[in-house]
Amino acid sequence: MRVLVVAESFLPQVNGVTNSVRRVLDHLAARGHEAVLMAPTGPAVYAGFRVHVVRGARLPFYRDFRIGLETRRRLRKVMREFEPDVVHIASPATLGYQAARVAGELGVPTVAIYQTDLVGFAERYDLPGGVRTMTALTRRIHLQVDRTLAPSTASLRQLELMGVPGLARWPRGVDLEQFGPFRRSADLRKRLAPNGELLIGYIGRLAPEKELELLAHLLPLPNVRLVIVGGGPEEKRLRKLLPGAAFLGVLHGEELGAAYASLDVFVHTGRHETYCQAAQEALASAVPVVAPRSGGPIDVVAPGAGFLYPPGDAEALTALVRRLVDDAELRAQTAQNAQRSVRDRSWAAVNDLLIRHYREVIAERRRLPGDGDLRSPLSKEAS
């Protein structure tokens, strides 16, 4: 197949959207498909595929994030030149909206990946009229595509309430070679916990919607040290709010795997996660997870692999972390359950499912069997 991937975020930005898009492109390359990526940032080539860097602008309230603002004229030009069989729209917002419109005009099947809760984002940043605007935008975008893939049951319910049709669940995979208990680093633990403290950590973007101020309630717990991995606009404020916490910055590869595996408990605080990949990577690292009972973590954190607390409830969060800190046997059993809970969630299996979704929307649009003529309507038009 020929797949045009349109993403609102890509390298060098480090976030869940970028990670998922990278995994999809790697998988398409491994399976022998052709692809082109359009995104507001990125290298000239990724996984052997061309990257079209589109026009963009930075959000005034989040300078580290760049949104795509490409014209439909250029999107139409790229689609006509590449002749995709399907357009994959990752976490659609401004760029995704335009891509969906152009694909519809050209008769190209579309699959949208719901990955960013724009409504929750607007709510958290208290944008005037933002919730109404983002709800309308989300609905408008997803009404234009053939199929919307959401990562969790909570996201599916949210979209159903908006009246979005053509929904299916598509979870996220986890790299079991990068993340696992074998990455645990005695040297890192000695540096971070020289007196044998237990390490309580958060890994992810440091942004307001993550509600990281809740971590301050964990500071009084005895014999623990907070570890923060990641970067973002909240870093300066959090350094003041969390004295004594270890801020390790943005990590990648084996260093990131070691950071996860060296924790004793992983804590997530944001209530607007459509999936919560960070929690899944912690589980793969055999680290118990404490996360809000909201959004993605409801599906990601299986019973016995961690604990869920009411969103924003600092007292409940602290009590659950204290329970794991005080009970070494419970902590060890929960760690074992955590690793077991994700052993079948490989990226290869998840992305093979994605390719099946591609084939189904192509077949539905052309009224052909799933493995029928997969030529793009643009190539048929040219012939």
C-alpha positions, 0 to 999 in steps of 0.5 A: 500500500501507499500510505500518506501519514499526516501528523500534527507532531513529529521529531524533534518533539518528544511526545506520544504522537511523535512516538506512535507515528515513528512506530507506524512508519517503522512498521510500514517500512518493515512490511514493505509498504510505501509512505510519505509523512507531512508534519510541522517539524522533522528530518528530510527522511525518516525510515526511508520515507520522505518527510514534507515539513509544512508551514506551522506556528507555535502556540502562544501558551505552549511555545514548545509545541508547533501546529501545522498550518498548511494550505489545502492547495499544497496538501492536494499537490502532495496527494496527487503526486504520491497517489496514496491508497489511504491517508493516516491522520495522526492526532488531527487538529489544524493540519489534520482537518485540512488533510481530511477535507482534501482527501475527501475531495479527492476520494481517498480513504482516511483513517484518523487516530484520536490521540490528543484530547483537545477538549480537555486541553482547552479546559485545562488551559482555561481558553475563553470559549475553548471547550466549545470550539475544540468540541466542535473542531473535534466533531467536524474533523472526525465526521469527515474521515472514514474511520476514527481509531481511539486508544481506549474505551474512555476515548470511544465513549467521549467520541460517541457522545459527540456523535462521531461515527465509524469508531474502532479501538486501536491501542498502543504497543510497547517496545519490550526490548527498550523497556523491561526490568533488565534495564534496572541500573544499580549505578543510577539508583545509587546516584539518585538514592544514595541512602537507599531511598525508594524512587517515586517517578514521573516520566512525560511532558512537563505541562499544565494539563499533566497536573504535576502539582499533585506530586508535591503531596508526596514530598513528606513521605519518609525515605522516598525521592521524587524523580522527574524525567521529561521537559516542557513549559512547567519545568521551572515552576516544578523545580521550585514546587518540588525541592529535592526532586531529581530532574533528569531532563529528556531521555531516550533509548537505553537511558530512558529504559533505565530510568523507568526500570530503576523506579520503585513506583511510577506516578501519573497525575494528568486526567486527560490521557487518551491512552497513557503510554508512559504508564504502559512503559512503566508496566513493561519495566515491572514498575507498579503504576498509580494513575488517575481513574480517567481516560486511558489508564482505566484500560492500560493499568490492569487490576493488580498491576497498579492502582487508580485514584479519583482524578485530582485527589491528592489524598487518595494519590498519597495514600496509594503511594504510601501503601506501596512504599510501606509494603515491600511484598505488595510492591514486588507482587504488583511489579510482577503483575505489571510486567505480565499485563503487557507482555502481549502488547507488542508494536508489531501486533498493534500495527498489523491491526492498523494495516487491517483497518487501512485495508478495510476502509479502502475496501469499504470505499471501493466496495471491494473485498478486503484484498481486492484492487488496492490501487489509489483512486488517484492512480485510477484517475490517471490511468 
